[in-house]
């Protein structure tokens, strides 16, 4: 009896332990479901954190992009203003004044001076001048000492834009409430060039290269090229053959004398001079083309390309000016037929050749140098000049020097040694 009671007790105890284990250990499927719900909650929290970081990164990118857009716009404006100013440098006080004017005008002319969230209005706050690229710098045209030596030595311009403030929209904690941008650019004379473009299509015969401050000279037209005993004496000039001139073509010569040539050539290279013996068409073409600088009342008789649109007058058409007067624009006579004119139209860049003694022989001439000359007066054809009695076409000029800015040219290391001293404006920094 006692033994049966003990056996039954053990069975009851064992059954209770098994029931307790079953109650404490849920099914495997219930455990997997609970773990999945826990992981889903963790992923939601991580995704929220990543979204916040992504939004902050996008906001920072937008603000940085806006800063760089403003910086780029200011730098483009500064670069354009510096180059525009450098083109006006002409060794005179008027060139300094015009450089400041053009530096400020260029931001309006090419659309830099605009408004908007990422395109603030661009204003040039300072224009400085120097003789060498590292200074010392003179602030404004009035800051340059007035002596001729200092004024003529100015070769570089530094332009500074007015500061522009960019408001920070998203990343104020990292970048601050606003960011200020201000840019500078420096432009000036290039290295001396040995290849010149857009030169006047005449070769000037000179035994010795002219010097600065030399008195005005009269260059006489040589009209007997191709004759049995032709020559090009010292102080004479002759039409050279460029791409658009074949022989002594009247329409081609007048347009080229007015200011356009289709040829670039280098010191040491050779050009062919015109072999035509018909002097008057050449004289007339040189005269009419050259005199476009002095505001003629009409451009008749030489084709549709010969017009004031293509060949405007100079901004100062006063005759008899010295180099200093012309560069300083004092006295000043403005064009009336085709205003307002174009600066530096009366500056002729001409190749210099050696004089040729009779009999001339070969019509190929070597370019010894290039020089910039100021056209002092109109070219004239006196009454009575005709094919039987050729005369006129003489050009009165004064030498400006070889150290002068011109329109187009470059330095070619593959050409023979030598440089013209002429330069073009380039951007340095």
C-alpha positions in Angstrom: 0.0 0.0 0.0 2.7 2.4 1.0 4.7 1.3 -2.0 1.8 2.1 -4.4 1.3 5.5 -2.8 5.0 6.4 -3.3 4.8 5.3 -6.9 1.8 7.4 -7.6 3.4 10.4 -6.0 6.4 10.1 -8.2 4.2 9.9 -11.3 2.3 13.0 -10.2 5.5 14.9 -9.6 7.0 13.9 -12.9 3.9 14.9 -14.8 3.8 18.3 -13.1 7.5 18.9 -14.0 6.7 18.0 -17.6 3.7 20.4 -17.6 5.8 23.2 -16.2 8.5 22.7 -18.9 5.9 22.8 -21.6 4.4 26.0 -20.2 7.9 27.7 -20.0 9.1 26.7 -23.5 6.9 28.2 -26.3 6.8 26.7 -29.7 9.7 27.4 -32.1 7.4 29.3 -34.5 6.4 31.7 -31.8 10.0 32.5 -31.0 10.9 33.2 -34.7 7.9 35.6 -35.0 8.9 37.5 -31.9 12.6 37.9 -33.2 11.4 39.2 -36.6 9.3 41.9 -34.9 12.3 43.0 -32.9 14.5 43.2 -36.0 11.8 45.2 -37.9 11.8 47.8 -35.2 15.6 48.1 -35.3 15.6 48.6 -39.1 13.0 51.4 -38.8 15.2 53.3 -36.3 18.3 52.9 -38.4 16.4 54.0 -41.6 15.2 57.1 -39.7 18.7 58.0 -38.6 20.0 57.5 -42.2 17.3 59.7 -43.7 18.2 62.5 -41.3 21.9 62.2 -42.4 20.9 62.1 -46.0 18.8 65.2 -45.7 21.7 67.0 -44.0 24.1 65.9 -46.7 21.8 67.1 -49.5 21.3 70.4 -47.7 25.1 70.8 -47.3 25.6 69.9 -51.0 23.0 72.6 -52.0 24.7 75.3 -49.9 28.2 74.4 -51.1 27.0 74.4 -54.8 25.5 77.8 -54.3 28.8 79.1 -52.9 30.7 77.7 -55.9 28.2 79.1 -58.4 28.7 82.6 -56.9 32.4 82.1 -56.8 32.5 81.0 -60.4 30.3 84.0 -61.5 32.5 86.5 -59.7 35.7 85.0 -61.1 34.4 85.0 -64.6 33.4 88.7 -64.2 36.9 89.5 -62.7 38.7 87.7 -65.5 36.6 89.5 -68.2 37.1 92.9 -66.6 40.9 92.4 -66.2 41.3 91.4 -69.9 39.1 94.3 -71.0 41.1 96.7 -68.9 44.5 95.3 -70.1 43.4 95.9 -73.8 43.1 99.6 -73.1 46.6 100.1 -71.8 48.4 102.3 -74.4 51.3 103.9 -72.4 49.1 107.0 -71.9 46.9 108.4 -69.2 43.8 108.1 -71.3 44.5 104.4 -71.5 44.5 104.1 -67.7 41.2 106.0 -67.5 39.7 103.9 -70.3 40.9 100.7 -68.6 38.9 101.6 -65.4 35.9 102.4 -67.5 36.0 99.2 -69.5 36.6 97.0 -66.4 33.3 98.4 -64.9 31.4 98.3 -68.2 32.2 94.7 -69.1 30.1 93.2 -66.3 27.0 94.8 -67.8 27.9 94.2 -71.4 28.3 90.4 -71.1 25.6 89.8 -68.5 27.7 89.4 -65.3 25.7 92.1 -63.6 22.6 90.2 -62.9 20.4 89.4 -59.9 19.1 86.2 -58.3 19.5 83.9 -55.4 22.7 82.4 -56.8 23.7 85.2 -59.1 24.2 88.4 -57.1 24.9 91.7 -58.9 28.6 91.9 -59.8 30.4 95.2 -59.2 34.0 96.0 -59.7 35.3 97.5 -56.4 38.9 98.2 -57.3 41.1 98.5 -60.4 44.9 98.6 -59.8 47.9 99.1 -62.1 51.5 98.0 -62.0 54.6 97.9 -64.2 55.5 94.3 -63.1 53.1 91.5 -62.2 54.1 91.5 -58.5 53.6 95.2 -58.0 53.8 97.7 -56.4 50.2 98.4 -57.3 48.6 101.8 -57.9 44.9 102.0 -57.1 42.8 103.6 -59.9 44.0 105.7 -62.8 44.5 108.6 -60.5 46.8 106.6 -58.2 49.4 106.2 -61.0 52.1 108.9 -60.7 51.6 111.4 -63.6 55.2 111.4 -65.0 55.4 110.0 -68.5 58.0 107.3 -67.5 55.7 105.7 -64.9 52.6 106.0 -67.1 54.3 104.4 -70.1 55.7 101.5 -67.9 52.2 100.3 -66.8 51.7 96.8 -68.2 49.4 95.0 -65.8 45.9 95.4 -64.3 44.5 93.8 -61.3 40.7 93.8 -60.8 38.8 93.0 -57.6 35.1 92.4 -57.4 32.9 93.7 -54.6 32.2 91.1 -51.9 29.0 89.0 -52.4 27.2 87.4 -49.5 25.6 84.0 -49.9 23.0 83.1 -47.3 23.3 79.5 -46.0 19.9 77.7 -46.1 20.6 74.2 -44.7 24.1 73.9 -43.3 24.3 76.9 -41.0 25.7 74.8 -38.2 28.7 73.8 -40.4 29.1 76.8 -42.6 27.7 79.7 -40.6 24.6 81.8 -41.3 26.3 83.3 -44.5 29.4 83.1 -46.6 31.3 86.0 -48.3 33.0 85.6 -51.7 35.3 88.1 -53.4 37.5 87.4 -56.4 40.5 89.0 -58.2 42.1 88.6 -61.6 45.3 89.9 -63.1 45.9 90.5 -66.8 48.7 92.3 -68.7 51.1 92.2 -71.5 52.2 88.8 -72.9 55.7 87.8 -73.7 57.0 89.6 -76.9 55.5 88.0 -80.0 57.3 86.8 -83.1 54.2 86.2 -85.2 51.9 89.1 -85.9 48.4 89.1 -87.3 46.1 91.8 -88.7 49.0 94.0 -89.8 48.8 96.8 -92.3 49.6 95.2 -95.7 52.6 97.4 -96.5 56.3 96.9 -96.0 58.2 99.9 -94.7 61.8 100.1 -95.9 64.1 101.3 -93.1 67.9 101.1 -93.0 67.8 101.4 -89.1 64.9 100.6 -86.9 63.2 103.7 -85.6 63.5 104.7 -81.9 60.9 105.9 -79.5 60.2 109.6 -79.5 61.5 109.9 -83.0 59.9 112.8 -84.9 57.1 112.1 -87.4 58.2 110.7 -90.8 56.6 110.6 -94.3 56.5 107.2 -95.9 56.5 107.5 -99.7 54.6 105.0 -101.9 56.8 102.9 -104.2 55.1 102.6 -107.5 57.5 101.0 -110.0 57.7 97.4 -108.7 58.3 95.2 -111.7 59.9 97.8 -113.9 63.5 97.2 -115.2 65.1 99.4 -112.6 62.7 99.3 -109.6 63.8 99.9 -106.0 62.4 100.5 -102.5 64.5 103.3 -101.0 64.9 104.0 -97.3 61.7 105.7 -96.0 59.4 104.3 -98.7 56.7 101.7 -98.4 55.3 99.1 -100.8 52.2 96.9 -100.8 52.9 93.3 -99.8 51.0 90.3 -101.2 48.8 88.7 -98.5 46.2 86.0 -99.2 43.5 88.5 -100.3 45.8 90.6 -102.6 46.7 89.3 -106.0 48.9 91.7 -107.9 47.5 95.2 -107.3 43.8 94.3 -106.8 41.9 97.5 -106.0 39.0 96.1 -103.9 41.3 93.8 -102.0 43.9 96.4 -101.2 41.4 99.0 -100.0 39.8 96.6 -97.5 43.1 95.4 -96.2 44.4 99.0 -95.9 41.2 99.8 -94.0 42.2 97.3 -91.3 41.8 93.6 -92.1 44.4 91.2 -93.3 44.0 87.4 -93.7 47.6 86.6 -92.9 49.7 86.0 -89.9 53.5 86.1 -90.4 56.6 86.1 -88.4 59.9 88.0 -88.1 62.4 86.4 -90.4 59.8 85.1 -92.9 59.4 86.5 -96.4 56.5 88.2 -98.2 56.1 89.0 -101.9 55.6 92.6 -102.8 53.3 93.6 -105.6 54.8 93.4 -109.1 52.2 95.6 -110.7 53.4 98.7 -112.4 50.0 100.4 -112.3 50.7 102.9 -109.6 47.5 104.9 -109.2 45.0 102.1 -108.3 47.4 101.1 -105.6 47.8 104.6 -104.3 44.1 105.2 -104.4 43.2 102.0 -102.6 45.8 102.6 -99.9 44.5 106.2 -99.5 40.8 105.3 -99.3 41.4 102.4 -97.0 43.7 104.1 -94.6 41.5 107.2 -94.3 38.6 105.3 -92.9 40.3 106.1 -89.6 39.4 109.8 -90.0 35.6 109.4 -90.4 35.0 109.9 -94.2 31.5 111.1 -95.2 30.9 107.9 -97.3 32.5 104.6 -98.2 31.4 104.6 -101.9 33.1 102.9 -104.8 34.8 99.8 -103.3 32.1 97.2 -102.8 29.7 96.3 -100.1 32.3 95.0 -97.6 33.9 98.5 -97.5 31.7 100.1 -94.9 31.8 101.9 -91.6 30.4 98.8 -89.9 33.5 96.9 -90.9 35.9 99.8 -90.7 34.8 102.4 -88.2 36.7 105.6 -87.6 38.9 106.2 -84.7 37.4 107.8 -81.6 39.8 110.7 -82.0 40.0 112.0 -85.6 42.0 115.2 -84.9 45.0 115.5 -87.3 48.5 116.6 -86.4 48.5 115.0 -83.0 51.7 113.9 -81.3 51.9 110.4 -79.8 51.4 111.8 -76.3 48.4 113.8 -77.3 46.8 110.9 -79.1 47.4 108.5 -76.2 46.0 111.0 -73.7 43.1 112.0 -76.0 43.9 115.6 -75.6 42.9 117.4 -77.8 40.0 115.3 -78.8 37.8 115.5 -82.0 35.1 112.8 -82.1 33.7 111.4 -85.4 30.5 113.0 -86.6 29.6 110.9 -89.7 29.9 107.5 -88.0 30.2 107.9 -84.2 31.3 106.8 -81.7 34.3 105.2 -83.4 36.8 102.7 -82.1 39.9 103.2 -80.0 43.4 102.7 -81.5 42.2 102.6 -85.1 45.0 105.0 -86.1 47.7 102.7 -84.8 49.1 100.8 -87.7 51.2 97.7 -87.1 53.6 97.4 -90.1 56.3 95.0 -91.1 59.8 96.6 -91.5 62.0 95.5 -94.4 65.5 96.3 -95.6 65.7 99.0 -98.3 66.1 97.5 -101.8 68.5 99.2 -104.2 68.1 99.2 -108.0 67.8 97.0 -109.8 65.4 95.3 -107.4 65.5 91.8 -108.7 63.5 89.4 -106.6 60.1 90.6 -105.3 60.4 88.5 -102.2 61.3 90.5 -99.1 62.3 89.4 -95.6 60.5 90.9 -92.6 63.2 92.3 -90.3 60.9 93.6 -87.6 57.4 94.9 -86.8 56.6 98.3 -85.5 53.5 100.2 -84.3 53.0 103.6 -85.9 50.6 106.4 -85.2 48.8 107.7 -88.3 49.2 111.5 -87.9 47.2 112.8 -90.9 44.9 111.7 -93.6 46.6 110.2 -96.7 46.1 112.6 -99.7 46.1 112.3 -103.5 47.0 115.8 -104.8 45.2 117.2 -107.9 46.7 116.1 -111.2 47.8 112.6 -110.1 47.0 110.0 -112.7 48.3 106.9 -114.3 50.6 109.0 -116.6 51.8 111.1 -113.6 51.5 108.9 -110.4 51.8 110.8 -107.2 50.3 111.0 -103.7 49.5 108.2 -101.3 52.2 109.3 -98.8 51.6 108.3 -95.2 52.7 110.6 -92.3 53.3 108.5 -89.2 55.2 108.7 -85.9 56.8 105.6 -84.4 55.1 104.4 -81.2 57.6 101.7 -80.5 57.8 97.9 -80.6 56.7 97.5 -77.0 53.0 97.9 -77.6 49.8 95.9 -77.3 48.2 94.8 -80.5 45.1 92.9 -81.6 46.3 89.4 -82.6 49.5 87.5 -82.6 51.4 84.7 -80.8 54.8 83.3 -80.1 55.9 80.4 -82.3 59.0 78.6 -80.9 59.5 77.0 -84.3 60.1 80.2 -86.2 63.6 81.8 -86.6 64.9 83.5 -83.5 63.7 87.0 -82.8 60.7 88.8 -81.3 58.9 92.0 -82.3 58.5 93.4 -78.8 54.8 93.7 -79.6 52.4 92.0 -77.1 48.8 91.0 -76.6 46.8 91.2 -73.4 46.6 87.8 -71.5 45.1 86.6 -68.3 47.8 85.7 -65.7 45.9 84.9 -62.5 
